[in-house]
Amino acid sequence: MISFGLLKDLKRALDLVSHRLRGEYDEDEWGFDPEFAAALEPLTSFLYDKWWRVTATGTEHVPAQGRALVVANHAGVLPWDASMMTVALRRGGIERDPRFLVLDWAFGLPWASVAIRRNGGVPASPYNALRLLRQDHLVMVFPEGAKGVGKPWSERYRLQRFGRGGFVELALRTGAPIIPCAVVGSEEIYPKLGEIPGVARLLGAPYFPITPTFPLLGPFGTIPLPSRWRIAYGEPIDLSGLGPDAADDRATVLEIAEDVRERIQGMVYDNLIERQGAFR
């Protein structure tokens, strides 16, 4: 049951966020605004604890400092998974502000784009990722890209191909460990039943989804469903022994990328079994 105090905290947070979206603020070179992120905390905590009832494991595998690359499966249309992964780390005692790579089209969404950027989102590109790692950030990447968030309900929790293994090249060139991460629950928040290609082209988006609530319920259809989540961080994969030159070996890069994908797929299946039900 939602307490009156929690509702007041949520309203205060939303008022502060709205005020900062219209006013002056401090941000770093990537657009991250720590005060904005702190203002969102009551909302993200509510989603984590009450709405999605997240269970997280393996946060001890994430380093408290220094560069690292978290590689996760992707779903949910909007990057709620990155936000919940960040809360999970904080609850596990990892006091860091991760940066997560977001597809360019998301930055075309009027209000969401500002919130994503100020909360740690960075346009996805190899150049941005490389700079972030060389600055010793904790970087979250989702190699499935648009194929992950846009896959139909019938293919839920089946990981798509990890592209050309760009994240492996980044890890090899920077010596950053790869930390596999499995997210279970995000597939159910906006179950995709179909799409409208014409609207997607008009908006410049990779797809325009049809879900059980959207666009049928209008703006209310954008409220994510209260599925139960599990987030699991796996043991780090250290590639430093291979050296930066291995990034130019396509066979090595693709082999490692497929190994990481298979690890995450296995972690996803294990956590689906542990969860026992999407909305229980």
C-alpha positions in Angstrom: 0.0 0.0 0.0 1.3 3.5 -0.9 1.7 5.7 2.1 0.8 9.4 2.2 4.4 10.2 3.0 5.6 8.4 -0.1 3.1 10.3 -2.2 4.3 13.6 -0.8 7.9 12.6 -1.5 7.0 11.7 -5.1 5.1 14.9 -5.6 8.1 16.9 -4.2 10.5 15.1 -6.5 8.3 15.6 -9.6 7.9 19.3 -8.8 11.7 19.7 -8.3 12.4 17.9 -11.6 9.9 20.0 -13.4 11.4 23.2 -12.0 14.9 22.2 -13.0 13.9 21.3 -16.5 12.8 24.9 -16.9 15.6 26.6 -15.0 19.3 26.9 -14.4 21.4 23.8 -13.5 24.9 22.5 -13.3 26.0 19.5 -15.5 29.2 17.9 -16.6 30.5 17.7 -20.2 28.1 14.7 -20.9 25.0 16.5 -19.6 24.8 14.6 -16.4 23.2 16.6 -13.6 23.8 15.0 -10.1 21.1 17.2 -8.5 18.6 16.2 -11.1 19.4 12.5 -10.5 19.0 13.0 -6.8 15.7 14.6 -7.3 14.5 11.6 -9.2 15.5 9.2 -6.4 12.0 9.1 -4.7 10.5 8.1 -8.1 13.1 5.5 -9.0 12.9 4.1 -5.4 9.2 3.8 -5.7 9.5 2.0 -9.0 12.2 -0.3 -7.6 10.6 -1.2 -4.3 6.9 -0.9 -4.9 6.0 -1.0 -8.6 8.5 -3.5 -10.0 9.6 -5.1 -6.6 13.1 -5.6 -7.9 15.4 -8.3 -6.6 19.1 -7.8 -7.4 22.0 -10.1 -7.1 25.8 -10.0 -7.8 26.3 -6.3 -7.3 29.5 -7.1 -5.5 31.0 -8.0 -8.9 30.8 -4.3 -10.0 33.9 -2.3 -9.0 33.5 0.6 -6.7 35.9 2.7 -8.8 37.8 2.6 -12.1 36.6 1.8 -15.6 34.2 -1.0 -16.3 31.7 -2.0 -19.0 28.4 -3.5 -17.9 26.8 -5.4 -20.8 23.1 -6.2 -20.5 20.1 -7.4 -22.4 17.6 -4.7 -23.4 13.8 -4.3 -23.5 11.1 -1.9 -22.4 11.0 0.8 -25.1 12.4 3.4 -22.7 15.6 2.9 -20.7 13.9 2.0 -17.5 16.3 -1.0 -17.3 19.4 1.3 -17.0 17.7 3.3 -14.2 16.8 0.2 -12.2 20.3 -1.3 -12.8 21.7 1.9 -11.3 19.3 1.7 -8.2 20.4 -1.9 -7.7 24.0 -0.9 -7.6 23.3 1.8 -5.0 21.4 -0.6 -2.9 24.4 -2.9 -3.1 26.7 -0.2 -1.8 28.2 0.8 -5.1 28.1 4.6 -4.9 28.7 5.5 -8.6 26.9 7.4 -11.3 26.9 5.0 -14.3 26.6 6.4 -17.8 24.4 4.4 -20.1 24.4 4.5 -23.9 21.1 5.4 -25.5 20.1 5.2 -29.2 20.0 8.6 -30.9 16.2 8.5 -31.6 15.4 8.6 -27.9 17.0 12.0 -27.7 14.4 13.3 -30.1 11.6 12.7 -27.6 10.9 16.2 -26.1 10.7 15.6 -22.4 12.2 12.2 -22.0 15.4 13.2 -23.9 16.2 15.8 -21.3 15.5 13.5 -18.4 17.6 10.7 -19.9 20.6 12.9 -20.5 20.6 14.6 -17.1 20.2 11.2 -15.4 23.3 9.7 -17.1 22.2 8.8 -20.7 24.8 9.4 -23.5 24.2 9.1 -27.2 25.4 5.7 -28.3 28.6 5.8 -30.3 32.0 4.1 -30.1 33.7 7.5 -29.7 31.5 8.4 -26.7 31.9 5.0 -25.1 35.7 5.1 -25.5 36.0 8.6 -24.0 33.8 7.6 -21.0 35.9 4.5 -20.3 39.2 6.4 -20.6 37.7 8.8 -18.0 37.3 5.8 -15.8 33.5 5.8 -15.8 31.2 2.8 -15.2 29.5 2.4 -18.6 26.3 0.5 -19.3 25.8 -0.8 -22.9 23.0 -2.8 -24.5 24.4 -4.5 -27.6 20.9 -5.6 -28.8 20.1 -2.0 -29.5 16.7 -1.3 -31.2 16.3 -5.0 -32.0 16.1 -5.7 -28.3 13.6 -3.0 -27.2 11.5 -3.5 -30.4 11.2 -7.3 -30.5 7.6 -8.7 -30.4 6.1 -10.4 -27.3 6.5 -13.8 -28.9 10.3 -13.4 -28.8 10.6 -12.0 -25.3 13.7 -13.0 -23.4 15.4 -14.3 -26.5 18.5 -12.2 -26.9 19.1 -10.7 -30.3 22.5 -10.7 -32.0 25.1 -8.5 -30.4 25.9 -6.7 -33.6 29.6 -6.6 -34.6 31.0 -6.8 -31.1 31.8 -3.2 -30.7 31.6 -3.4 -26.9 34.4 -6.1 -27.0 36.6 -3.8 -29.0 36.0 -1.1 -26.4 37.0 -3.4 -23.5 40.1 -4.6 -25.3 41.3 -1.1 -26.2 40.7 0.3 -22.7 41.5 -2.8 -20.5 38.0 -2.4 -19.0 36.5 -5.6 -17.5 33.2 -6.7 -19.0 30.4 -7.3 -16.4 27.5 -9.4 -17.8 24.1 -8.4 -16.5 20.7 -10.0 -17.0 17.5 -8.1 -16.6 14.2 -10.0 -16.2 10.9 -8.0 -16.0 11.5 -5.3 -18.5 9.9 -7.4 -21.3 6.5 -7.2 -19.6 6.3 -3.4 -18.9 5.2 -2.6 -22.5 4.3 -6.0 -24.2 4.7 -5.3 -27.9 1.8 -6.9 -29.9 2.5 -5.0 -33.2 3.7 -1.8 -34.7 2.8 1.1 -37.0 5.6 1.6 -39.5 4.2 4.8 -41.0 4.1 6.6 -37.7 7.6 5.3 -36.8 9.0 6.8 -40.1 7.2 10.1 -39.3 8.8 10.3 -35.9 12.2 9.1 -37.0 11.9 6.1 -34.6 12.9 2.5 -35.3 9.3 1.5 -34.5 6.0 2.7 -33.1 4.7 0.0 -30.8 1.2 -1.3 -30.2 0.8 -2.7 -26.7 -2.3 -3.8 -24.7 -2.6 -0.2 -23.4 -1.0 2.0 -26.1 -2.2 3.8 -28.1 -5.6 2.7 -27.0 -5.4 4.5 -23.7 -3.5 7.5 -25.0 -1.0 9.1 -22.5 -2.2 6.6 -19.8 -1.0 3.8 -22.1 2.6 4.9 -21.5 2.4 3.9 -17.8 4.6 0.7 -17.5 2.9 -2.4 -16.2 3.9 -3.5 -12.7 5.9 -6.7 -13.5 8.2 -8.3 -11.1 11.9 -7.7 -11.9 15.2 -9.5 -11.2 18.6 -8.0 -12.0 21.7 -10.2 -11.9 25.3 -9.0 -12.3 27.7 -11.7 -13.2 31.4 -12.2 -12.5 33.7 -9.8 -14.5 35.4 -11.0 -17.7 39.0 -9.8 -17.7 40.3 -9.3 -21.2 43.4 -7.3 -20.3 45.7 -10.3 -21.0 44.8 -10.2 -24.7 46.0 -6.6 -25.1 44.7 -3.7 -27.2 45.9 -5.2 -30.5 43.3 -8.0 -30.1 40.6 -5.4 -30.9 41.7 -5.6 -34.6 41.2 -9.4 -34.8 37.6 -9.8 -36.0 37.5 -13.5 -35.2 38.5 -12.9 -31.6 36.1 -10.0 -31.1 33.1 -12.0 -32.5 34.0 -15.1 -30.5 34.1 -13.1 -27.2 30.9 -11.2 -28.1 29.0 -14.4 -28.7 30.4 -15.9 -25.4 29.1 -12.8 -23.5 25.7 -13.1 -25.2 25.5 -16.8 -24.3 26.4 -16.0 -20.7 23.7 -13.3 -20.4 21.1 -15.6 -22.1 21.8 -18.3 -19.5 21.6 -15.8 -16.7 18.2 -14.5 -18.1 16.8 -18.1 -18.2 18.1 -18.8 -14.7 16.4 -15.7 -13.3 13.2 -16.3 -15.2 13.0 -19.6 -13.3 13.8 -17.9 -10.0 11.2 -15.2 -10.5 8.4 -17.9 -10.9 5.9 -15.4 -12.3 5.8 -12.0 -14.1 3.2 -10.3 -11.9 3.1 -12.3 -8.7 
